[in-house]
Amino acid sequence: MAPKNKTRDRIIDASLSLFNAQGERSVTTNHLAAHLGMSPGNLYYHFRNKQAIIAELFAQYADRVNAFLRPPQGRALTVDDKTFYLEALLASMWHYRFLHRDLEHLLETDEELAIAYREFASNCLQRAKSIYQGFADAGILAMNATQIEALTLNSWIILTSWVRFLCTIHGTTSELSEEMMRRGIYQVLALESGHVTAQAEQAVEALNRKLHVPLERILLDAPG
């Protein structure tokens, strides 16, 4: 195994922090170099441009999601698995929130990233569909194949647009909180309303209460 490059890791960590706080478009490589106390030339030695940094951050995000977004092997799904998936999605979205805020811009300006993202999206949709089918097979959700497909797509739309929705209210990712992100995960769970079976209703309702964030908390401190 090759030794870790501490300078490269510092650049990645600082980039993620600044992108999340200010938005990717507001942060230049000169800003990054100054923040790290290094010359732009030293930064370019490790990354040829900002797009290369973003590509690495996206690869980290995709690897993180791919590691948990898969049905368990050799057993049926449970409501505890639902909790696991939702909490893992919340943590991933929060850690890499700049990607969701600036996604369309990032994909328009980097064709290689756009190709990687399309592959990632296709993979996630197929896995999510399998997971939802697993919940139906386990008697947790009462849904047919058409409903599962629609639920998969609607969940994806909410998850990939939630940060942008919040930014339309608050203006910047620096105003966002993990609590606000949690409401987005709750919105995904709410899509299942009316499809939860009687045997799972109590456990799912407990999860609903755990994830619910009042709308007033989402709008808190919004401009105006």
N, C-alpha and C positions, 0 to 999 in steps of 0.2 A: 504494500500500500504506500502511495506517495505521501510524503509529509505534508501537513496542512500549511497553506500559505496564509500567515497571520495578517499580512497587509491586505491581501485579496479579501479575506473574511471581514476585515475592518471596513473596507469599501462597501461590501455588500450590506453589512449591518447598518452602516450610516446611511446608505442610500434608502434602505427600507424605512428607516426612521423618518428621514426628511420627506420622502415621497408620501408616506402616510400622513404626515403633519401638514404638508403644504400642497400636495398634489404634484404629480410627476412633471407637469408642464412648467411649474414654477421653479423647478430645481435644475440648474445647469451643472455640467461637469466642473466648472470653475467654482460654483457654490460648494460642491462636494469636496473638492480639493481643499478649499479654504476651511471648511468645517473640520476636515481631518488633519489640518495643519501640514499638508504636503503640497508639492508642486503639481500643476496639471500634468506635466510630463511623467511624473511618477505614477499618477492615476492611469494615464494612457498606456503605460507599460503593462498594466494588469488588465485593462479593459480598453479596447480601441475606441469606444464611444459609449454614450449613455444607453443606446439600444442594447448593447452587449450586457450591460448591468441588468437591465429590465428582463432580458431573455433568461438570465440566470435566476433572477427572482421568480419569474414565472415557472421555470423548471422546478424550483424548490416547492412552489405552491402545488403544482401538478403532482409531484411525487408524494407530497403530504396527503392530498385528497385520494390519490390512487391507492395509498397504503391502507386506508380504512373503508373506502366505498366499495365494498364487496360483500356478497352474502357469506355467512359462516359455512364452513364445510362440515358435513356429517350431522347436522342437527337442524331443528326447526327454529325459525325466528321467534323472538319474544318481544314484549313491550320494552324490556330492558335494552334490547338492541335498538329500538326506536330512539330511546334516550341517548344511547351511545352515538348513533349517527348524527342526530341533531346537535348534540353538544360538540362533536368533532367538527361539524360544518361551521358552527358558530366560531369556534376557536380559529379555524383556518381563514374564514372570511375576515375576522377581526385582525389577524396578524398580517394579512396581505390586502388590506382594504383599499389601498391605492389602485390595485389592479381593477377592482370593480368600479371605482369611480371613473377612471380614465380609459376604460376598456376600448371603446370604439375608436378613440384617438390613437391608442397604442397599436391597434390592429391595422388601422388605415396607413400608418407610417412605417410599418415593418412587415413585409410580406412573409418573411420566414416565421415571425411570431404568429401571424395570422394563420398560417398552415398548421403550426403546432397547436394553436388554440382550437382550431376546427377538429383536429384529431382528439384532443382532450375532451371537448364538448361531446363528440360522438361517443367516446368511451364512457363518459359519465352518464349520459342518457341511457345507454344500454345497461350499465350496472345498476342505475337507479330503478329502471324498469324491472330488472330481475329481483331487486330487493323488495319493491312493492308487491311483485308477484309472490315473493316469499311470505310477506305478511298476509296476503290473501290465502295462500296455501295453509298457513298456520292458524287460520280462523280468527285473525285479529281484524282484518278488513274484509268486508263483503263487497267485492268489486269484480266485474268481468274484465276481459282483456282490453276492450275499448276504453273503459273507465280508467284502467291502470295506465294506459298510454297517455290519456289526457292529464291525469294527475302528475305523471312524470314531467310532461312538458310545462305544465303550470307551475310546478315546484321550481323547475329550472329558471323560468322567467322571473319568478319572485326573487330567487337567490341571486341571480346575476344583475338584477336592476335595483335591489334594495338600497345599496350604498348611494347610487345616483339619486334615488328618491329622497333619501335623507339630506343629501347635499342641496337639493332644490329648496329645502326648508332652512337649512343651517348655513349653506354657502360654502363650506369647506370641511374637509375631513377632520381638521383640528377641533371642530366643535362636536364631533361624534363621540359616543361612549359605547362601551360594550353592551350596556343595557339597551340602547337603541338598536343595536345589531340583534340582540336577543328577540326583540319584537318581530324582526324579519323571519327568524326561525319559527316563532309562534305562528306567523301567517301561513307558513308551509304546513304546519300541523293542522291548522284550521281548515285547510282544503279537504281534509279527510272527514270533516264533520258530516254525519249522516251515513257514513260507510263503516263506522266502527261497530263490531259485533257486540252482542250483549255480554259475552264472556270476557271481553277486553275493555268494556266501557269504563269500569271503575279505575283501572290502572292508567288508561289513556287520559281520563279526566284529571287524575293527579298530575300527569305530565303537563297537561294544559295549564293547570294552575301554577306549576313551577316555571313555565316559560313565559306566561303572560306578563306583559308590561303595559300599563295603562297608556292610552293615547296621549294623555296630558304629559307624560314623561318623555314621549317622543318629540312633542312640540315645545318642551321646556327650553327657554332661552332662545327660541327661534327669533330672528329679526322681526321687529314690529309687534 
